């Protein structure tokens, strides 16, 4: 799985893109989202739990919060995605089809200026 931050270049920017993955990697990602939705984990650094190739040193930390804040930029290449338990459950459900087959693309978070995109081939 690859990750990068696209600050500009398309109408949907800025966005963080997760792409170039196999179905089993998407299934692992879905399970991470479910653990956040259940509250069994409250913070996960993506690169600590998945083999992620950061194309531009992008790092994403996912947090369970009291409100759906979306993605905040916290450093040059560091980002935090904060969602509530129900929102994490929705993200897990949106990710599920990618664990079965290559499913195109899906917006996982659009709550803030920076969106999160899951895309089989990097396109949307």
Long-range contacts (C-beta under 8 A, 24 or more apart in sequence): 1-25, 1-29, 1-50, 1-51, 1-52, 1-53, 2-52, 2-53, 2-54, 2-55, 2-122, 3-46, 3-52, 3-53, 3-54, 3-55, 3-58, 3-60, 4-54, 4-55, 4-56, 4-58, 5-56, 5-58, 5-77, 5-79, 5-114, 12-115, 12-117, 12-124, 14-113, 14-114, 14-115, 15-114, 15-115, 15-116, 15-117, 16-58, 16-60, 16-71, 16-79, 16-114, 16-115, 16-116, 16-117, 17-117, 17-119, 17-122, 18-116, 18-117, 18-118, 18-119, 19-117, 19-118, 19-119, 19-120, 19-121, 19-122, 20-120, 20-121, 20-122, 21-98, 21-120, 23-98, 23-99, 23-100, 23-101, 23-102, 24-99, 25-50, 25-51, 26-95, 26-98, 26-99, 26-118, 27-98, 27-99, 29-95, 29-98, 29-118, 30-92, 30-95, 30-96, 30-98, 30-99, 32-62, 33-62, 33-88, 33-89, 33-91, 33-92, 33-95, 34-88, 34-89, 34-92, 36-62, 36-64, 36-83, 36-85, 36-88, 37-85, 37-86, 37-88, 37-89, 37-91, 37-92, 38-85, 39-64, 39-85, 62-88, 64-88, 68-111, 69-111, 69-112, 70-109, 70-110, 70-111, 70-112, 70-113, 70-114, 70-115, 71-109, 71-111, 71-112, 71-114, 71-115, 71-116, 72-112, 72-114, 73-114, 79-114, 81-109, 81-116, 83-109, 83-111, 87-111, 94-118
